[in-house]
Amino acid sequence: MAKETQNHTLTVSGWAAHDSSGEIKPYTFKRRENGENDVTIKVLYCGICHTDLHYAKNDWGITMYPVVPGHEITGVVIKVGCNAGKFKIGDRVGVGCLAASCLECEFCVNSQENYCDQIQFTYNGIFWDGCITYGGYSNVIVADYRYVVHIPENLPMDSVAPLLCAGITVFSPLKDNGMLGSPGKKMGVVGLGGLGHVAVKFGKAFGHHVTVISTSPSKETEAKGRLGADDFIISTNSQQMQAGRRSLDFILDTVSAKHSLGPILELLKVDGTLVMVGAPDQPLELPSFPLIFGKRSVKGSMTGGIRETQEMMDLCGEHGITCDVEVITPDMINEAMDRLAKNDVRYRFVIDIAGGTSNL
């Protein structure tokens, strides 16, 4: 990975976890000054992803403390490097999960930077200059322009923030599996949380018949009445699962808890596809018979490249798609993290970093 010499003299106020307790506290630190390939962004909002909780508590054993989480960042450009001409001061922009990649491999060349084996993330990564990356729980971020996207003028900056992670995570497999530009398919969404609710919105906007599959009967009214889902299957109800057998062309599984894929696969038509975007911390149960006797496929998918993220943003602008969020102030981050651990959020927390100073 190429190196650049940067001066880390820009003082920034943020919020960080300093140990595995996961407690988030105010933290003042230094960022690099704006380089020739950079844009400096005043952060307005930052979503709280479940990944933030894992890193704060070092659940995966890879956290480099202090860690400043946040990869669902929206803000306005306040400084532009000489090579970053696609942006100008005042632009509404977003930064997602990616901070750097090799720029040379087949994946980078084909705008699939998220699969580069040298990918570095917006926080808890190592940037080109050798320094640890710090995320969007801060009032300013400096980002390489190649990993920044424009945000359509008609989308509110708070509820658009989670699209930079949750949104692209579900959009990418929909695009990869022919669900854009081919309306009329039958699509299933497993789980109705931060990822699932956006998947339902995308599915309906793209003209599909959408079925939500959930363990929670209480979510049916929300799924159908508020989000526009066409059908709802309680996955623990054997009669409903049997009635839905071989009815779906495509299933997006957003659940991050251990579960068996066998019963869900039976909902697919012959030659159907299930894509996993949830990340359970224990191995999934994957029986062979539903695969063999249904000629079905199981795939995985993670986030998306920058060009694809911009495409998603533009489509969200056209269709008016945003996330359903609870906006909080920075002093509520720890409370929000506790609630997130209990899945007590509808459907994404977003931190008002700028303190309500902008209605952008």
Secondary structure, DSSP 8 states (H G I E B T S, - for coil): ---------EEEEEEEE-STT--EEEEEEEE----TTEEEEEEEEEEE-HHHHHHHTTTTS---SSB-----EEEEEEEE-TT-TT--TT-EEEE-SEEE--S-SHHHHTT-GGG-TT-EESSSSB-TTS-B---SSBSEEEEEGGGEEE--TTS-HHHHGGGGTHHHHHHHHHHHTT-SS--S-EEEEE--SHHHHHHHHHHHHTT-EEEEEES-GGGHHIIIIIS--SEEEETT-HHHHHHTTT-EEEEEE---S--BSHHHHTTEEEEEEEEE----SS--B--SHHHHTTT-EEEE-----HHHHHHHHHHHHHHT----EEEE-GGGHHHHHHHHHTT-SSSEEEEETTTT----
